[in-house]
């Protein structure tokens, strides 16, 4: 009778082959179910955007007519142009002011700094409806007529806070002695800021701008309170149409917005990763 216990190494290797390499734990199952629950409505929305049925009640066949009709809809295109104008202007102004505010709060001391720092991030915390009502009351008190530019002014309030927060997070990871070294080498404070500090802040600025751009494009409450007569943004146009039922053209528009937002998110992550890679080099 042969003794198989003479070579324990072979037994260990045999046990390794018998054991499964991947174990499915309850954490993995929970994560899969969570993501399935989160993205199932988006999958259903995408599925019905290709439906021939006008009322999305049942599947009647595949079609791209709703996407073609969407690009020929004048009201949608005008609303999209207004939303892009508001988002680009608000983000551009907030990028400059938010970067300067974050650098000032991180590098300088002045009376009331703690109070100002707490107040500056309030638009992130307070509900949108409170910001919308407060902005409307402020504009009415100053007798400023509502228009597209009052929406821009209102959007700057919360875009400024998000960009300043992103830049502040980036500033916390930087070496504070680089600027001092540039000053010791003869650079002026402006030159040290532009040539030394600003290039290192670019990933944070871009991330904050992309996040603020998506939030501005998605805003409905603040825009509806501060828009003048005849001024309609894309979320306002979508809301006015879905009150009578969701049509396939709105489904198609929602899919395009989701794809655009996802593309911006991937772009922000790519720029952040490239910035971290360049910093490591």
N, C-alpha and C positions, 0 to 999 in steps of 0.2 A: 504494500500500500504506500503510495507516494505521499510525502508530507509537503503540503502547499505552503506551510508557514516558514519554510526555509528562506524564502526571499520576500521579506516584508515590503521592500520597495515596489515590487510588482503589484502587491495588494493595494498599496496606496495609490498607484497610478490607475488601477482598475476602478477603485472607488471614485477617483476624480472623473473618470469617463462616465460613470453611472450617475453622478450627481448633475442636476441641471445647472447650466452656467448662469442663467438669469432667473431670478425669483421675482414674482409679482407680489408686491406687498399691498397693504390696504392704502398706503399713501399714494402709490401709483394709480390705483383704481379711483381713489377720490379725486386726484388731479385730472384724470381722463374724464370723469363724469362732470367735473366743474367746467372744464373747457368745452365739453359737449353742450352743456346747458347754456354757456355764454354765447357760443357761436352758432347754435342751431337756428335761432331767428334770422341771423344773417344768411345762412344757407337757404332757408325757406324763401327769404326775400329775393335772393339771387335767382333761385329756381323759377319763381313766378314772374320775374322781369322778362323772361323769354317765352311767356305764355301768350298764345293768340287770343285768349279770352279777354274781353275788355274789363270784366269785373272781377277777375282772379278767383272766380268761384270754383272752377274746375279746369283741369288741364285739357286744352284743345289742340295742342301742337306747338312746335318750336318756331319762333320768329324773332327777327331783329328789328321789326318795324317800330317798336316803341323807342329804341335807341335812335333810329333815324328821325322819328317824329320829334324827339326831344331836342335835337340840334336844330330843328327848324321852328321851334316854339319861341316866338319873340319875347313873350313875358318872362320865360325862364332865362333867356339870354340876358335880358336887361337886369333882372334880379341878380344873376350871377356876376354881371359887370359891377353892380353896386356893392355886392359883398366883397369882391376882389379889391375894389377901390378902398373900401373901409378898412379891410384887413391889412393891405399893403401900407397905407398911410399910417394907421395906428401902430403897426409893428415897427416901421421905420423910425417914427418919432420916439417910440418907447425904447428902441434899442439904444439910441444915443442917451436919452435921459436915464434909463435904467442902469446902463453901464457906469455912467458918471456917479449916480447915486450909490451904487454898490461899492465903487472904489472909495468914494468919500466916507461912507460909513465904516469901511474896513481900515482905512489908512489915517483918518484924522479924528481928532477929539474936539468937541464943541459943546456948549451948554444945551441941554435938552436932547442929547444924542439918543439916549435910551428911549425916551418918549417918541421921538421922530421915527426911530427904527421900528417900534411896535406899531405905530399908526400906518407906516408905509406898506406893511404887509396885510392890513385889514381887508383890502379887496379880495384876497384869497380866501379869507375865513367867512366873511359875511355873505348871506344869500344874495343871489342875483336880483331878486325882486326888491330887496332893500336898496341895492345900488341903483336900480332903475328908477325907483320912486324918488330917491334922494337927488339923482341927477335931473329928473324932470322938474322937481320943486326948485332946484338951483337955477335952472335955465328960465323957468317962469318968473322967478324973483328978479332976474336980470333982464327980463323982457327980450330974451334972445329967441328969434324965430327958429322953429325946428326945421331941420334939413338933413341932407346926407352928412354934412360936416359936424352936426351935433352928435350923430352916431359915432363919428371918428373920435370926437373929444371924449365921449363916454367910454369908448373901447380903450382909449389910452390909459384910463384909470386902472383897469385890471391887467392889461398887457404890461404896463410898467412894473407892476408888482411881480409878475411871473418872470420877467427878464432879469430884474434885479436879484431875485432869489437864485436863479440859475447862475448868474455871474458871481454872486456871493459864495455859492458852493464851490465854484471853480477857484476863487481867490483863496479860499481856506486851504487848498492843496498846494499853493505855489510857495516858492521860497521868497520870503520878504526881503532878503538881503540883495537880490539881483538889482533892484532899483537903486539901492544905496551904492552898490558897486558902480553902476552907470553914472551916478552923480559924482562919485569920487574920481571917475575917469574924465570928468569935464562936461558931461551931458547936462543940459538944462532939464528942469522938471517935466516940461512938455515933451522934450526929446526922449527922456527916459520912459515916459508913459506910452508914447507912440511906438518906439522902437523896441522896448523891452517888455513892458507889461501887456500892451494890447495884443500882440501876436499870441501870447499865452492864454489870453481870455477868449480868443476867437471860438474855440469849441463850445464854451459856456454860452456865449452870445448867440451863436447859431442855434444851439439847442433851445434856448429860451425863446428865440424868434419863431422857430418852427412850432413850438408848443402854443405860443400866443397866436400865431396865424391860424392854427386849427381851431382854437377856442373862439377867435373872432368870427371865423366863417360859420361856426356852429351856433353862435349866440342868437337867441330869439327874444328873450324878455327885455334886455336892455335896449336892443334895436327897436322893438315895437313901441317902447315908451318914449324914445327920443327921436323917432323918425317923423319927418314932416309929411304933409299930405302929398300923395303921389310918389313917395319914396318907399321902395320895397326892396328888402334884401332877400336872399335865397331862402333862409328858414321861414321868413314871413310868407313868402309865396307858397312854399310847401304846405304850411299850416292852413292857409286859406283854401287850398285845394282838397286836403284830406278831410275837411269837415263834412263833406258829402260822400266820403268813401275813398279808399285808397285805390288809385288807378295804376295800371301797369307802367305808365310813363313815369310816375313818381317812384315806383320800384326801381326802374332803370336809373333814374337820377340818384337815388339812394346808393345803388351799387357803385356808380361812378364816384360819388363822394367818399364811400368807404375805401375804394381803391386808391383815390388821391390821398386820403388821410394816412392810409397804410404806407404809401410810398414816401410821404414826408417823415413818418416815424422811422422807416428803414434808413432814410437819408440821414436823419439826425443821429441814429445809432452808428452809422458808418463814419460820419464825421467825428463823433466822439471817440470811436475806436481808433481812428487814424491819428487823432490828436494825442491819445494815450501812447500809441506806438512811437510817434515822433518824439514825445517827451521822454520815453524810456531810452531812446537812442541818444 
